[in-house]
Amino acid sequence: MDTSDIERRCLYWCTLKGKKQNHTLILQNLQEMLSHADLIVNNGDIPCEQLTLSVKTTEYIFCSAMDTDRVCAFLCDDKYYYIIDNKRYITQEANNREPVTTYKCNVWRDNSAIDILKLIPTNTRKFLNIKLYENQKFKDRKVTNLDNILTIDFIRKTEKEQVILWKKYTDERKNEETLDLSGFYLFDPKVIILTGCKYNYTTVLLNLNMKFETLNWLFYFPHLKVLSIWGLTIDDNSLKGIDKYASQLNTLELHNCYNITGRVITSVLKLKMIENLIIDNPTAIFHPEESLHHSCLTTKEWEQIPENHSMKKLVINSANLTRDYIKPLLLRLQTLENFVMQDTVMRQLEKNSSSGKYDHKIVFHSEDNLKTGFTRYTNVAVYDLVSDRCGPLFSDSMLNKIKEIDPSKKDIIEEIVRNREN
């Protein structure tokens, strides 16, 4: 086994066993963490000014760990391997002064993955849950995996080389139904497009893939039924056109995609075969922060969304889900059978809703306990809306009167009227 094989084996072990607590957050705060560093330790001290590592130059994150006062990561760029250990210290000053916060960041750099593990203290290795190479043990099945193309094999490769590797990677998995892209943290989906091949996978799993900002590459997965997305930085606009790229999609899962809001429904409901939708983000916004409207979609926008006749199960795990959003949404989901939401939201909806005149049944469940819930028949009536309690402050005639008395307020009044119409 030559040096490159040993290093590959070492890196593979670290990606398998090391903690993966939040690679995205590590990259987002990388520059701030490095700003706390004074020296780079590399068999000697090097001034921090010589550090070339940045968000743009990072090639891969092997593992990351964090707690309240500590963030640690093992990563690489095109030349070196780095281990960063950033700690926060809060000390209480005398005379009842405000606590003082200080940071200390140690950065180790080496051109060998095996050697850098020797440089760092035992405490840092334990925090990342990694070991020295000589202490790394593999199960037989994992050793066999080393014969295949791995995600770490794409590190430090040109775009052309990655295209070739991607073909080999997918060829090795051509008989599988699921394509798991979890380890491709900084892989550019442009490579999929450049390859130009179409694939038979029915399920694609994305997890912390930081360069997957659009979904047009789904065009190359014509048989895709399930798309499960975890921790991506995509937003509502990223899903525009998904009905063209993934028209056969049956299930869409959006877990901890913190830029996704209730507006995403405008794109999702264009999918003619969608049956299951999961929006799993406790802080997802379903109402605007500053607006007279009390849903993140205006009345006019809701009216432009066509009725959907395929959706059967909907899960929205967000404390911000409002009845002002639920009411127009239910009107468009004509075949919905199960609606899962947070327990507090569900109980408020149960108090402020009643069954309609049709015999189609919808079961509302608590996300905390699926055995807890209630049933309504369509069309479900929903009461006590914020928009009902907070109607327009002025009638049209009053606004016209204000305009006559004070012409300088003409522009403001016209803006109010436009917002009301929308």
N, C-alpha and C positions, 0 to 999 in steps of 0.2 A: 504494500500500500504506500503510494508516494505521498508527498507533503500535501498536495492539493486534495487528494482523497481523504486524508486525515482531517484537514480543515473543513471540508464539506460535511463529513460525518459529525464533527464537533458542532458546526452551525445548525445542522439538522436537529441534533439533540436539544440544543438551546431553544429552537423554535417549538419543539414538541413539549418540553418540560418547563420552560421559563414562563413566568406570569405574562398575561396579555390583558392588562387591566384597562388601558385606554390609550392605544397608539395614536388616535386622532388628537386627543388632548395634549399628548407629548409634543407632537409636531406644531400644534397651535401655540404652544408656550415655549418652544425650543429656544428662540432668541432671547426671551426673558431669562430663562434658566442659565444660558451661557453668559449672560451679562453679569451674573453673580460670581463667575469663575475668575480667579486670579492667575492660576497656573495650570498648564496641561502637564500631566505626569506621564513621561515616556522614557523610562529608565534615566530619569533626570528631569529637571524643571525647564519648561519652555514657556515663554511669555504668552499670555492669552491672545495677544494681538496676532499671533501666527496661526490662530485657529481658522480653518477654512470651512468648517462645517456650518451648514445653514439648512433652512427648510428646502430650498431649491436643490441643494447638492446631496441631500440625503437619499440614499439608494434603497435602504431597507431598515426596518425595525425588527429585531429578533425577539425582544421581550421588553416589557415595561411593567413597573410596579409603582404604586402610590398609596400613601395614607394621608392623614390630616396635615402633617408637617414634613412630608418627604416625597420626592419624585425621583425615580431612577429609571434609566433606559440603556439598552445595549443596541447600538445601531452602527451603520457604516455609510461612507460616501464612496466615491470612485477610487480612493487611494487607501483610506485608513478605516480601522474599526475603532469605535468610541464607546466608552461606558461613562455615563453621566450620573452623578449622585448629588442631588440638590436638596438641601435641608433648610428648614426655617426654624428660627429660634425666637421665642417671645419672652422677654425679660421684664419684670416689674421694677420700675425705678423707685427709688426712695421718695419720700415726701408726697405720696399719692399721685405722682405724675402718671401720664398715660403710658401703657406698656410700649416697650420699644421692640420693633420687629427687625431682625437681621437675617441675612441669608449667607449660607456657605455652600459653594458648589465645587466639587472635585470632578475633574475631567481626566480620564485616562485615554491615551491614544497609542495605537500600535498597528503595524501592518500585518500582524498575525493574530487571528482569532484565538488561537491556542495560548499564545503568550499573554494576550491582554487579560485573560482570565486569571493568570498568575499574578498580574500587577495589582489587581484590586483586592481590598481586604475581605476577609471571610464574611463579615457582616453585610457587605454589599452583595456578595454572591448569594447569601441566604435570602436577602430581601428580594432579589430577582428570581430566586429558586433555580439557580444554575450551579454547576459544579465544574471543577477542573476536568480537563479532558480525560485524564487517567482514571477518574472516578465515574465517568459517564457509562451507563450500562443500557444496552438495547435489548428489547424482546425480539425474538426471531422474526416476527412479522414485520416489525419496524426496520430491521436490517434489510429485509427483502425489498422494502420500499426504496432503498438507496439505489437499486438497479434502475429505477424509473426516473423520469424528469421531475425535479422538485421545484417548488416556488423559488428557492434560493438560487437555483441555476440561472435565473433571469437577471441576477445582480451583475452589474458592471458589464452588461452586454449592449451592443449597438441595437438600434431599432431593427435592422436587417437580421441580426443574429436572433433577436427575440421572436421575430416572425417565424424563423425556422424552428426554434424551440417550441413555440406555441403549437405548431403543426404536430410535432412529435408528442407534446404533452396531451393534446386532444386525441391523437391516434391511439395512444396507450389506454385511453378511457372511452373509446368510441362505443363500447357495448354497455356502458353505464347509463342510467336514466338521469342521474343528478350530476351537475357540474358544480363542484364546490370551489369557489374562488376566495375562500377565507384568507389564505396566506399571501395573496397578491396585493399587499398593502399599497405599494407605489407603482403597480403595474398600470400602464396606460392602455385603455380599451381601444385606442387607435390601432394597436397591434392586431386586434381581432378583425378590425375592418380591413387592414392592409393584407391580411392573410386571404380574405375573400372567400373563405369556405363557409358552407352552411352545415349546421350541426343538428343531430337528432335528439338532443337532450330535452326532456320534458320539465325538468326542474333546474333552476339556477339559484345558487346561494351566494349572496354578497355579504361580506363582513369586514367593516373598516377599510374598504377599498377607496383610498383617499383621492384617486384620480378619476373615479367613475362619477363624473358630474352631470353627464347626460346619458340617455338610454337609447340613442339611435343604433348602437351596436346590437341591440336585440333583434334587428332585422335578420341577422344571421342565425337566429334560433326559431325557425318557422313552426316548430312543434311545441314550443314552450307553453306549459300549462300553469306552472307555479313559479313565481318570482318572490324570493324571500330576501329582504334587505335589512341589514343590521348596522346601525351606527354610521351611515354615510352622511356626507354634508350636502346631499341633494336638497333642493327646495321644490316648491309647487311647480315652478316653470320647468324643472327637469323632467317632469312627467308629461309635458305637453307633447302630443303626437304619439303617445304610447299605444293608442288604438291603431295606428298605422304600423308601428314597429313590432307589436306583439298582439295581433288581433285575436289570437286563439287563447289568450290568457284567461285562466279560470280563477286563480287565486293570487292575490297581491298582499304581501305582508310588509309593513313599514315599521320596524322596531327601532326606537331611539334615534330616529332621524329628526333632529331637533329644529331643522329649518322648515319642516313640513307643517302646514296649517290646514284648517278646514277647507281652504280654497282648492285643495288637491282634488276634491270630489268632482270638480268641473271636467277634469281630464279622465278620471277613473270611470265615470259613468258613461263615457263614450265607448268603452269596451263592451261589445255586444254579448260576450260569453262569460263575463265576470260573475262569479257566484259568491266568492268569499273575499272580504276586505278586512284587513287588520291595520289599525292605526294605533300603535302601542307607544305612546309618549305621554307620560303624566303631565307634562307642561305644555302640550300642543295647544295652540291658540285657535279658538273657534268663534271669537268675537274680536272686533278691533279694539285696540287700546285707547284710541282717542277718536271717537266718532259719534254722531247722533244715531247711527245704525247700530243694531245690537246683534248682528251676525256678521261674520267676516265676508259674507256675500250680500250684496244689495238685493232688494226685491226684484229689480230688473234683471240682475244676473241669475237669480234663482229661476225666473220665468224662462230664461233662455236655455236652461238645462232640460233636456228631454227626459221623459219618463224612462226608467230602466225596468226591463222585464226579465232580468236574469239573476240579479242579486238575491241570495238566500240568507247568507250569514254576514253580519257586520259586527266588528269589535272596535270600539273606540275607548281606549284606556287613557282618558284625560280628565283632570279635575276641572278643566275649563269648558267642557262640553255644556252648552246652554240649551234650554228649551226653545229659544229663538232660532237655534240652528236645527234642532231635532224636528220641529214641526214641518218646515218646508222640505227637509230631507225625506221624511216619511212619505210625503205626497208623491215623491218621485220614485220611490222604491216599491213598485207594485207587487213584487213577488217575495218580499223580505219575510223570512220565517223566524230568525233569531237575531236579537240585537243585544250585545253584551256591552256593559258600561260600568264605570265605577259605582260602588254601592251608594254613595251619597247622591250622585246624580240620578241613579235609578229610583231611589226612594222619593226624591222630589218630583220626578216624572210620574210616579205612581199616584201621588197625591193630586197632581195637576193634569190628569188626562182621563179620557173615557173612550169606550169603544165606539166605532162608527157603525154604519148600517150594513156593511158587507160581511160575508162569512169567512173571509180569509183571516187566519189567525197569526198574530205576531207574539212571540214569547220574548219578554225582556228579562235579561239575566244580570245578576251582580257579578262583576269581574272577580270579586273576592271569594265568592262561593256560587258556583253555577247552579246549585240547588235552590238558591234564593232568587225569586223573581215574580213576575205577574204576567197576565195575558191580556191582550187587547185585540179587537177586531177592527179591520180597516173600514173606512178611513179614520185613523186615530185622531181624536180631538185633543189638542194640547192647550192648556190655559196658563194664565198668570205670566205672560210674556213681558219682558222688559220693554219691548217696543210698544206694547199696549199701555203700559203704565207711564211711559215717557214719550207721549206724542208731541207734535209740533207745538212750540211755545206761542206761535202767532198764526192766525188765520191768514189766508191770502189777502183778504180785504184790509186787515190790519197792516200787513207788510206794504201794501200799496199806499196806505195812508202815511206810514212812516217815510216812504219814498217822496211823497208830496211835501211833507213838512221839512225834511232834511235831504235834499238831493245828493249830498256828499256820501250818503249811505247806500246809494244805488247799487254799487258793485257788490257790497256785502250782501244785500238783500237778494240780488240775482244769484249769488253763489248758494245761499240758503235754499232758494227755490229749485236750483239744479240738483242739489243733494237730495231734496225731498222727492223729486221725480225719479231719481235713481234708486 
